[in-house]
Amino acid sequence: MAAALPTDLSRADPSEAWKPWQPADGEWNPKWIAHLYRRAAFGATPAEIEKARASGLDKTLGHLMAGEPDAAERFELLTETGQFYNEPANLRVWWLYAMLEGGHPLREKMTLFWHNHFATSYAKVRSTKLMYEQNVTIRKLALGHFRPFLLDMSKDTAMLIWLDSNQNVKGAPNENYAREVMELFSLGVGNYTEKDVKEAARAFTGWHHDAEQLKFENNPLLHDDGEKTFLGRTGSGPVPTSSASAAISPPAPSSWSASSTPIWSARPRRPRGCLIHSCHRSASRTTTSRPSSTPCSRHNSSSANTPIASA
């Protein structure tokens, strides 16, 4: 067993703290196998525990990362069948079936985790089709890199509806998505300023869904193409995508230049206490600015939580 971390984490040696766990003789036992399956899956049967014990840690990790041999075929079948569920309750049953029979528990565990991270709900979206499509997007990207994941979610129609993106227009920016993408989805409170929120909101003007609420649509007539300074970068180029990704990498357009030390190197943070329950923000949220150091009510530990299976 690895040595326990010091109480003062600032004194921890990262090279030691992040070493992969290697069980000593006798440590790869049902206790730790069950612990791994609770974290990386939804638990293990006695037969699975015995198989993992016989296979060893490395092979067990490989199996969890890859899923069953037919996991890809199951994914295709699940994706095909899910589109036919028109009632929210039936779509939830489809999702639970995917967790149980998808052949890839780690992928399904992370799909559940990311659904909570990019929290939306049928309560406001009012479309099982859009909730289904978002679930498929999350499942496809659940085990991949975060940057393309965040960019795809920034174009997701359910997300655009949830955070009132069509109300974000030149001359009257709506800050909902601009604030969420930094506060909840990437940087975390304290790693951006209220000025960044306002500038990002301007950058996202015209970042809409179409009139039929079927797909993403960028409306240049409603986009504010004036100069903006966001996370230490100033420019006036085509910036909506860059505003989403700047939280984790520098903006790409050459028309943006560094004017101060950027803060997009900050690590993404996850608010605590949200894996099991989803505390969705009120759909009636206004654009009133909130101090960047004040956590939203969604992650206030005293708030009442709504079960996460609310898609």
N, C-alpha and C positions, 0 to 999 in steps of 0.2 A: 504494500500500500504506500502511496506517495505521502511524503511528510505533510502535516497539516499546515495551512497558510498562517502567517502571523496575524494577530488581531489587527495590527496597523498594516493595512494592505499596501501603503506607500513603501513599506520596507520589504515587500515581496520581490523576489527575483523573477521577472517575467519568463526568462529562459527555463527556469525550473517549474514555475507554476503552470505553464502551458505545455509541458511535456505530455505526450500521450500516456495514458495509464497502462502499465504493464503489470498484470497480476503476478504476485509471487506464488511459490508452490502452494497449492491448495486454495488460493484466493478466487480462482475461476470456478465458482460454485453456484448453486441455485440462488443464493441471496443476491449476488451481483448480476447474474444473468437476468433474474427477474427485474432488478433495478434498471438494467439497460433496456429491456423490452418495455418497461413502463415509460421510459423517457423517449425512446426512438420508435415506439409503436403504441399499441393499446393494451399491452400486457401480453403474457405468453401462457400457453397451455403447458401442462406437465410434459407432454411429448416434445414440445418445442424447447423447453428448458433442457431436457435430456439430450436432444439433438445438438443444441448449442454447447453443452458441456463436453460432448464427445468431439465436436468440431474444433473447439478452441476459439479464442477471442478474435483473431484475424479473420478467419473464415466466417464467423458469425457477423462481424461488422460488414464484410463484403456482401453477405446475403441480405442484410438489412438495407444497404445502400442500393443494391441492384433490384431487390424484390424477387418475386417468383419468376421462373423462366418465361412464363406466358403473361407477365405483367403488361407488356406493351399491347398485346392483343386484347386483354381485358380493358385497358384504357380506351382503346378504339371503340369497343362495344359499349362501354359506359357513356362515352361521349356521344355516340349515335343515339342511344336510347333516352338520354336525359332530356333531349329537346322536345320530347312528346308530352312531358308533364306540365299541365296548365294550371294546376292548383298548388298553392304554396305548401300545403301539408304533404302532397304527393312528391313534390320536389325535395322536401326534407327526407322523406323515406328513401328516395333515390340516392341522396347523398350518404345516408347511413348505410345503405347497401354497398356503396362504393368503398366506404371505410372497411366494411367487413369482408367484401369479396373482390376488392380491386387488385389483390395480389401484391400490393406494395404498401405495407403499413406505415413506413417512414414517410413516403410521399403523402399519404392521407393525413398523417399526423401534422405534417407541415402545411398541408392545405387548410386544415382547421386552424392552425396557428396564424397563417397569413390572412385568412378570412377575418380573424379577430383584429389583426393589425390594420388592414385596410377595411375597416368596419363599415358596412352598409347594411341596408335592410329592406325587405319587401314593403315594410310599413310606409316608406316614402317613395321608393322606386316604382312600386305597383305594377311590376312586370316579372312574371316567372321566367320569361325568355331572357331578359337582361340579367337576372340573378343567376340563371343557369350559365349564360355566356361568361359572366364574371368568374363563376366557380371553375369553369373549364380553363380560363386563362390562369387563374391562381394555381391550379393543379399542374399545368404545363410548366410553370416557372418556379414552382415551390422549392425545388432543389438546385436552382441555378444561381446565377449572379444577380445581385440586388439592383444594379444600375438599369439593365434592360427591363427588369421586373417593374421598377418604379415608373419608368417611361411608359410601359404598356398600361399600367393602372391609371396613368394620367390621361389616357385616351379611352378608358373604359366607360361605356355609356351609362351604366348604373352609377359609377362614381361621379360622373359629370352631373347627373340628375341629383344625386344625394347631396352634393356640395354646391348646387345652384350655379353651375358654371355659365349657363345661358343668361344669367343676370349680370355677368361680368362683361361690361362693354366700355369702350373708349369714353372717357369723360365721367363715368360713374362706376368705378371698379368695385367688384364684390370680393372681399378678402377671404372668403371661406376656404377655397382650395389652397390658396397661397399660404395661409396660416397652417392648415393641416399638413401640407407636404413637408413643412419644416418641423412643426411642433410634435406631430404624432408619427409621421411616416419616415422621417430620416434623422434630422439633427438633434431634436429634443430641446426642451426649454433651456434658455440661457446661452444658446449657441447662435443666435441671430438677434436682430433688433426689430423694433416696430417699423423702422424705415425700410428694412429688408422686406417685411410683409407687404407694405404699401407698394414698393417697387415690383415685387413679384406679382402682385395682383394686377398691376398695369401690364406686366409682361404676358399674363394669361388672358388678357382681354381678347375676345374673339375665339377663344379655345372652347368650342361648343359641341353639342350634339345636333343632329339634323332635326327638322321640324317633326318628323315621324318618330323621333326618339329611337332610332335604329342603329345609328353609327356615329362615330366621331366626325366632326366637321370644323375645319379652321376657317373662320370668317374674317378675311383681311379688312373688310370695310368697317368692322367693329373693333379692330385691333389698334391699340395705342402704340404707334411706332416712334414715339419720342425717346429722347435719351433717358436712360435709367442707370442707377448705380445699385448693384445687388451683390451682396456678399463680397464686397471689395472689388467688383468689376464694373466698369462703366461702358455702355454701348447703346446702340439703337438698332441693331440688326434684328433678324428673325429669331426671337429669343424664347418663346414659350417652352420648347423642349429643353433648352439650356437651363431655364429657371428650375425645372423639376430635377435635372441631373446635377445642377451645381451644388446641391447638398452633399454629393458624394464624389464629384469630380469637377475640374474646372470647365467653365462654359467653352463650347467649341468655336462659335463664330469668331472670325478674325476681327470683326468690327468691335469686339469687346476687349478692353485693355485693363490691366491691373492698375487700380488707383490706390490701393492700400493692401495690407496683408489679408488675404482671403481666409475665411474660417471654414471652408468646405472640407477641411481635413479632419474635422471632428467626427468621431465614431457615431454611427446611428445608435440610438438608445431606445429601449423598450420600456414603457411605463410598467410598473409592477402590478401584479394581481389581476391580469386580464386574460390569461390563457383559458381558464375554465368558463368565465362569464364575459359576455359582451355588454358594455355599458354604452349603448349608442347615444350619440349626441342628439339633442332635440332637433327635429326637422324644421322647426320654426326659427332657427338661429338667425340673428340679424348680423349686419356687417360692422356693428360697433366694435371698435378696437379693444383688445384686452391686453394688459401689460404682458410682455413676452416672458416675464419671470413667474407668471401666475398659471399654474396648471389648470387645464379645463376640467369641467365637472365630470367628464367622461372617466377621468382617472383619479377622481377624489374617492378615497377609500370609504368614505361615509355614504357615497351615492348608492342608490338601489341598483342592483345589477339585473340585466335581462339575459336569460339563457342564450348562449351563442347560436344555437341551432334555430336562428330566426330568419334564415334566408327564405 
